[in-house]
Amino acid sequence: MKNTKLRIAWIIPNVFCYLMFIGALIFVVSNAEGIKGIGQAPYWTLMLLALLGVSFLGSFRIWQWISHGKM
């Protein structure tokens, strides 16, 4: 473990991104009828996909840094 504080500084926000995705997904699923009714389903779908993409890319980048010994 090269730099524990640096790992924690990057991993905690990444975990919060996953929690935001789960929270937003629960919100969208529970309010699906209303979201469809006002025509905002494509917007919410795009936002969920973007948040999931950012979370995955962040995890991948952190994993790369750890495997290359930079973190």
C-alpha positions in Angstrom: 0.0 0.0 0.0 1.8 3.0 -1.3 -0.3 6.0 -0.2 -3.3 5.2 1.8 -4.6 8.8 2.2 -4.5 9.3 -1.6 -6.4 6.0 -2.1 -9.1 7.1 0.4 -9.3 10.5 -1.2 -10.2 9.0 -4.6 -12.2 6.0 -3.4 -14.7 7.8 -1.2 -16.0 10.1 -3.9 -16.3 7.1 -6.2 -18.3 5.3 -3.7 -20.6 8.3 -3.4 -21.1 8.3 -7.1 -22.3 4.7 -6.9 -24.6 5.7 -4.1 -26.0 8.6 -6.1 -26.6 6.3 -9.0 -28.5 3.8 -6.7 -30.5 6.7 -5.2 -31.4 8.2 -8.5 -32.3 4.8 -9.9 -34.7 4.2 -7.0 -36.2 7.6 -7.5 -36.8 7.0 -11.2 -38.2 3.6 -10.7 -40.6 4.7 -8.0 -41.7 7.7 -10.0 -41.6 6.2 -13.5 -45.3 6.9 -14.3 -44.9 10.6 -13.4 -41.7 11.0 -15.3 -43.2 9.4 -18.4 -46.2 11.6 -18.0 -44.3 14.8 -18.1 -42.0 13.6 -20.9 -38.8 13.5 -19.0 -37.9 9.8 -19.3 -35.2 10.3 -21.9 -33.5 13.0 -19.7 -33.5 10.8 -16.6 -32.3 7.8 -18.6 -29.4 9.8 -20.0 -28.5 11.1 -16.6 -28.5 7.6 -15.1 -26.3 6.3 -17.9 -23.9 9.2 -17.5 -23.7 8.8 -13.7 -23.1 5.1 -14.1 -20.5 5.7 -16.8 -18.6 8.2 -14.6 -18.7 5.7 -11.7 -17.3 2.9 -13.9 -14.6 5.0 -15.5 -13.6 6.3 -12.1 -13.3 2.8 -10.7 -11.3 1.7 -13.7 -8.9 4.6 -13.4 -8.4 4.0 -9.7 -7.8 0.3 -10.4 -5.2 1.2 -13.0 -3.4 3.6 -10.7 -3.2 1.0 -8.0 -2.0 -1.8 -10.4 0.7 0.5 -11.9 1.9 1.4 -8.4 1.0 5.1 -8.7 -1.3 5.0 -5.8 
